[in-house]
Amino acid sequence: MSHPVADLTLVQPAPLVLRGRVFDAGHPAVMAIVNRTDDSFFAGNRHADLDSAMRALDQAVDEGADIVDVGGVRAGQEGEPVSAAQEIDRVLPFLERARAAYPDLALSLDTWRSEVARAAAPMGVDLVNDTWAGHDPDLVGVAAELGAGVVVSHTGGLPPRTDPVDVSYGPDPLDVVRDVVETLARGAEAALAAGVPPERILVDPTLDFGKTTAHSLQVLRHTSDVVALGFPVLQALSRKDFVGESLDLPADERLEGSLAATAVAAWLGATVFRAHDVRATRRTADMVATIRGDRTPRLAVRGVPREP
């Protein structure tokens, strides 16, 4: 008796192009995180000392990072207040040394402030990671002026450094997905209008930000709907609270949950993964790309006929 086998239909994501490199389904990108703070929610990524930050950079590159994202302010409201001037003082020395050490590495600046991005112009920043969804309306224009890409995010309308409280998107569980998709579409259109090319616009559903754990899980399940917008998709999943609450684990025990979420997002078409654990994320993303058929195995000897 013959049993039919259906064709496998997978979402094919749009490519991201940074510093002459193309990232797509067959070449997923790992975005390493270097926090120039002493109060990051994950203790393993606190690099207020510049030498410590450079060691973290060297390790990230050695472990397979394609992009390195540097930030000078903790995202949550629990951290200390940081002025724009302080943020500049934290990130610019790192960017300068990073660019000198790795001329071909894509460098990303995690900031919501246009004055910080403008100050980083001489450092050759390739991407501006606007985690706070256009709170500073001038930021996307500055990114375009720099010739940099931009990350378009979703925060549910919350201002910078605001933790979500009593968040609701409506009675339908899919309302949060609709809000994410519509917000990201508007943000991407604004980036296009500012002069950022489509291949340098990353859309990020921004799990945890302005979302409950149930919201984040729902949006993760619908990653393919975000991919369908036609822009490359960034998923920042690493050690986040939705992983911690799902498994009832603290930040330093969330690696496996983060990798499981990474695998799901990769299967559904996300191609850029912001991560604290570069090597593990690199291997996970590459393995999923290989399972999908977008990347060829690096070896193919098992069961292959041998030469006589």
N, C-alpha and C positions, 0 to 999 in steps of 0.2 A: 504494500500500500504506500503510495507516494504522499508525502506531507509537504505542503507548500512552504517555501521560505520567502519571507517578505524582504524587499530591498530596505536597507538601512538608510534613513533620511536624517542627516545631521545638519544643524545650522552652520553655515559657512561665514565666519566673521570677517569684517572689514579689516584691512591691514593698518598698523601703526608704523609711521616712518619717523625715526629720530636719529639725528647725526649720521645719516646715510644708511642706517640699518632698517630692515623691514622685519616687523614682528607680526606673525599671523598664526593661524591654526597649527601650522607645521613648525613654527618657530616662536613658541610662547615666551614671554618676557617675565623675568623675576625682577621686581623692584625692591631692592634692599632698603632698609630703614636705618638712618643714623639720626638719632635725636640728640641735639646739642643742649640738653637740659639735664637737670638732676632730679626731676620729678616725674618722669615718664611712668605711665601706669604699669609698664613691664620693666622690672628692675634690670633685666639683662640688656636693655638698650638705653642706658643713661650715660651720655658721653659729654658732660659739661667740659671736661678737659680735652683740649684740642688733640693732644697726642693719642688719647684714648679713642677719639673719633677717627683719627687716621688709621689706627690699628683695626678698628671695626671696618673701615673702608677696604683696607687690604684684604681682610678676611672675606668680606662679601664678594669682592672681585674673584678671589681664589676659589670661592665656592660656587661661582657661576652667575653672579648678578649681572644683569644687562643694563639696569638703570639703578641709580642710587638717589634716594629721596632724603633730603636733609631738612629738618625742621628745628625751629628755635623756641617753640611755645607748646606746652602740653595742651592737648585738645580739650580736655575736660575742665570744668570750673574749679576742681579741687586744687589745681596748680597755682603757683604764685602769679600775680599780675606781671605782664611783660610788655614794655612799651615797644613801639616800632624801632626806636634807636637801639634798645637792648637786643631786639631780635636781629637787627642788622649786625650788631657786634658779635653775635653768636654764629651766624651762618656764613658771613662773608669770608672770614679767614679759612674756614673749612672748604668752601667752594674754590677759593684761590689755590689752596694746596692740592685739592682733589683734581682740579683741571690740569695743574702742572704735572702731577703724578700719572694721570690717565687721560691723555689728550683725546682718545677716541671713545671714552665712556660717556654715556648719556647721563647728565646730571639734572635732577629734578629739585625744585624748591617748593617746600610745603609751607605756603603762606596764604593768608586771605587779604594781605595789605599790598596795595599797589606801590607804595613807597619802598617797601622791602624788595619787591621784584625789580623795580627800577634801579635800585642801588646795586643789584646783582648783575646788571647788564655787562660789565667788563669781564665777568667770569664765564661767559658763554653758556648760560643756563639753557637747557634743551626743553624743559617742561616746567610749567607752573602748576602746582597741585593745589587748586583752590578748594580746600575741604569744606568751605562754608558757603558754597552755592551762590557766588556772586554778591556777597554782602557788600564788598567794595566794588561798585559798578565800573570803576576805572581799571580794575585788574586785568580783565580780558584784553583791553586795548593795549595795556603795557606788554602783555605776553605777545601780542601781534607785533608790536614795535621791536621786540627783542628777537623776533623770528622763532619764538619758542612755541611749543604746543601748550595745551591747557587741559586740565582735568575739570570736567563739569560734574558737579556733585549734587546730592539731594539730602537736605537736612530737615525737611518738613517745615521750612520757614523759620527755623530757630536761628538766632544770631550767634556769632562765634563764642565758643567756650561755654555753651549751654547744654547741660545734661537734660535728657527728655523726662518730662513729668506729665502724667495723665494724658498720654498721647492717644489720639483717635483719628482715624481716617474715614470712618463711616461704618455702617452695619455689615456690609459685605466684606468678607475676608480679602477679596481681590481689590478692594478700594485702595489699599496701600500700594499695590502694584501699579494701578492706573495712575496714581499720583506721582510715583517714581518715574514712570515712562513719560508722562506729560511734562514733568518738570525738566527732565533730562533733555527732552526734545527741544524745549524752549531755550535751555541753556546752550545747547549745541548750535541752534540757529543764531543766538546772540554772538557766539564765538565766530561763526562763519561771517556774520555781518561786520564784525570787528576786523576781519582779515586773516583769521587763523585758517589754514587749509584743512580740509576734512580729514586728511591722513594724519594730522597732528592734534586732533580733538579726541580725547579719551572721555568716555562717560562712565561714571562710577555710581552705582546704586547706594553706596555709602552706608553699609549696614551698621547698626547701633545708633547712628546719628539720627535723632528725631524719631526713633523707632523703639518699640518694645522687642523683646526676643521673638515673640510670635510674628511680628511684622518682618523682622530680618529674615527669619526662616522662610516666610512666604515669598519674599522678594528673591531670596536665593533660589528657591524652586523655579522661579520664573525668569531666571537669567536669560533664557533664550528670547524672551520678549524685549529685554533691553538690547540684546544683540541685534534684534530685528530693526532697531532704529537706523542701522547702517553705519555706525561708528564703532571703532574698537572699544572693547569693554574692559575696564579695570575692576577687579574685585579685591578690596582690602579686607581680608578675613582674619588675619593673623592674631590669634590669642584674644579675640574680642569677647565682649561680655555675652553675646548671644551664644558663643561656644561654651563659655563658662557656665551660664545658666542652664544650657541644655544638658550638661554633664555634671553640674554642681562641682566645678573645679576652679581653683584660683588660677591667675594668669600664668604662673610658671608651670602649670600642668596641662596646658591646653594645646600642646603641639599636635597630638593625634587628631583631636577634633578639628583643628584648623586645617590639617591636611585632608581630612575627609570632605570638608566644605570646599577646599580647593579642587579636589577631584570632581565633585559634582559641578562646580562652576565651569571648570575646563571642559567637561563633557558637553555642557550646554552652550559653549561657544565663547566664554571669556578667554582672553589671551594674555592679559597682564595681571600679575599677582603681587601685591604689596605685602612683604613678609619680613618678619624678624628672623626666621630660620631659613636661610637662603638655600643651603645644600638640600635639605629635605623638600623644600618647595620646588626647587629645580628638578629634582628627580620625579616628584609627583606630577608636575605639569608635563614633563617630557614623556612620562609613561602614558598619561592619558592621551596626549597627542598621538602616540604610537598606537594605542588601542583604537582610537578613532580612525586611524589610517592616514593621518595627515603627516606623519613623521615615520621614516623607515627605521627598523631596528638597526642598531649599530653593528650587530653581529647576526649572521644567519647561517649557523653551522649544524644545528641540531636536526638530525634526520636527513640532511642534505647528502646526496651521493658523493662518496669520496673518490678521488683520483686513484686509478689502479696502480 
